Each structure stands twice: as structure tokens, then as C-alpha cells.
Amino acid sequence: MEIKISKTKIEKRMQTKMDNELLKTIIKLKKTNPVVAKELARPKRRWPAVNLKDIDMVRGDVLIAGKVLSAGDL
């Protein structure tokens, strides 16, 4: 079960962000995809680290909010 987050809480988290591109992305995603907006609004130290082999297993477009590690091939 996923924990829901309000748009107000996402806006409060956005106040600490300094990257303008990230802020624009979060604003656009608040209405269309709030789950992704929630992940991007989290502190960077809590963003996941993903290996290349995990990305390779996924079909289609991938959004990585965090570090991409070098274990694997694309």
C-alpha cells in the first residue's frame, strides 16, 4: 500500500530545492503524476541508486531520480 502525499506537502518540499529544472519538472508532474512528483520532491540523500542491469530489464522509458551505478550493460 502506497502512502499518499498532499500537493501542499510537495510544495513545502520544493522550497528547499535549488535546481530550476527540477522545480519545473515537479510542478508539471504534480497534476499528471503525483507519485513521481513525490519521489522527486524527496531529499536527494533518499533517492535510490540503480544499476544499469536493472534499467536494462525495464522496457520503455525510464525515469531515474538518483544515481545510476555502472554494474551492467545497456
C-alpha positions as YAML, in Angstrom:
chain: A
units: angstrom
residues:
- id: 1
  name: MET
  ca: [0.00, 0.00, 0.00]
- id: 2
  name: GLU
  ca: [1.38, 3.34, -1.03]
- id: 3
  name: ILE
  ca: [1.39, 6.32, 1.29]
- id: 4
  name: LYS
  ca: [-0.36, 9.32, -0.27]
- id: 5
  name: ILE
  ca: [1.14, 12.76, -0.10]
- id: 6
  name: SER
  ca: [-0.70, 16.04, -0.45]
- id: 7
  name: LYS
  ca: [0.16, 18.64, -3.06]
- id: 8
  name: THR
  ca: [0.79, 21.09, -0.22]
- id: 9
  name: LYS
  ca: [3.46, 18.83, 1.25]
- id: 10
  name: ILE
  ca: [5.11, 18.52, -2.16]
- id: 11
  name: GLU
  ca: [5.16, 22.33, -2.41]
- id: 12
  name: LYS
  ca: [6.79, 22.61, 1.03]
- id: 13
  name: ARG
  ca: [9.50, 20.16, -0.03]
- id: 14
  name: MET
  ca: [10.04, 22.14, -3.24]
- id: 15
  name: GLN
  ca: [11.07, 25.23, -1.28]
- id: 16
  name: THR
  ca: [14.40, 23.61, -0.37]
- id: 17
  name: LYS
  ca: [15.26, 22.69, -3.99]
- id: 18
  name: MET
  ca: [17.76, 24.92, -5.80]
- id: 19
  name: ASP
  ca: [17.70, 23.30, -9.27]
- id: 20
  name: ASN
  ca: [15.29, 25.23, -11.52]
- id: 21
  name: GLU
  ca: [14.87, 22.36, -13.99]
- id: 22
  name: LEU
  ca: [13.95, 20.01, -11.15]
- id: 23
  name: LEU
  ca: [11.41, 22.52, -9.83]
- id: 24
  name: LYS
  ca: [9.79, 22.89, -13.26]
- id: 25
  name: THR
  ca: [9.59, 19.11, -13.58]
- id: 26
  name: ILE
  ca: [7.98, 18.70, -10.15]
- id: 27
  name: ILE
  ca: [5.43, 21.43, -10.91]
- id: 28
  name: LYS
  ca: [4.43, 19.77, -14.19]
- id: 29
  name: LEU
  ca: [4.18, 16.34, -12.58]
- id: 30
  name: LYS
  ca: [2.09, 17.42, -9.57]
- id: 31
  name: LYS
  ca: [-1.13, 17.19, -11.56]
- id: 32
  name: THR
  ca: [-0.30, 14.47, -14.07]
- id: 33
  name: ASN
  ca: [1.74, 12.04, -11.96]
- id: 34
  name: PRO
  ca: [1.84, 12.91, -8.24]
- id: 35
  name: VAL
  ca: [3.71, 9.70, -7.33]
- id: 36
  name: VAL
  ca: [6.72, 10.73, -9.42]
- id: 37
  name: ALA
  ca: [6.46, 14.31, -8.14]
- id: 38
  name: LYS
  ca: [6.59, 12.95, -4.59]
- id: 39
  name: GLU
  ca: [9.76, 10.97, -5.35]
- id: 40
  name: LEU
  ca: [11.46, 13.98, -6.95]
- id: 41
  name: ALA
  ca: [10.47, 16.25, -4.05]
- id: 42
  name: ARG
  ca: [12.22, 13.97, -1.54]
- id: 43
  name: PRO
  ca: [15.71, 14.91, -0.30]
- id: 44
  name: LYS
  ca: [18.50, 13.77, -2.64]
- id: 45
  name: ARG
  ca: [20.10, 11.65, 0.06]
- id: 46
  name: ARG
  ca: [16.96, 9.47, -0.02]
- id: 47
  name: TRP
  ca: [16.97, 9.00, -3.82]
- id: 48
  name: PRO
  ca: [17.67, 5.41, -4.90]
- id: 49
  name: ALA
  ca: [20.82, 4.12, -6.58]
- id: 50
  name: VAL
  ca: [20.09, 1.89, -9.59]
- id: 51
  name: ASN
  ca: [22.40, -0.43, -11.52]
- id: 52
  name: LEU
  ca: [22.49, -0.42, -15.32]
- id: 53
  name: LYS
  ca: [21.39, -4.06, -15.42]
- id: 54
  name: ASP
  ca: [18.17, -3.13, -13.59]
- id: 55
  name: ILE
  ca: [17.49, -0.39, -16.14]
- id: 56
  name: ASP
  ca: [18.19, -2.81, -18.99]
- id: 57
  name: MET
  ca: [15.46, -5.18, -17.74]
- id: 58
  name: VAL
  ca: [12.79, -2.46, -17.97]
- id: 59
  name: ARG
  ca: [11.03, -1.98, -21.31]
- id: 60
  name: GLY
  ca: [10.17, 1.53, -22.43]
- id: 61
  name: ASP
  ca: [11.07, 4.89, -20.95]
- id: 62
  name: VAL
  ca: [12.75, 5.08, -17.56]
- id: 63
  name: LEU
  ca: [12.96, 7.96, -15.08]
- id: 64
  name: ILE
  ca: [15.77, 7.62, -12.54]
- id: 65
  name: ALA
  ca: [15.63, 10.01, -9.60]
- id: 66
  name: GLY
  ca: [19.01, 9.20, -8.13]
- id: 67
  name: LYS
  ca: [22.35, 7.70, -9.06]
- id: 68
  name: VAL
  ca: [22.95, 5.28, -11.90]
- id: 69
  name: LEU
  ca: [25.64, 2.78, -10.96]
- id: 70
  name: SER
  ca: [27.86, 1.07, -13.52]
- id: 71
  name: ALA
  ca: [27.14, -2.62, -12.90]
- id: 72
  name: GLY
  ca: [25.75, -3.96, -16.18]
- id: 73
  name: ASP
  ca: [25.32, -3.05, -19.85]
- id: 74
  name: LEU
  ca: [22.62, -1.30, -21.83]
...
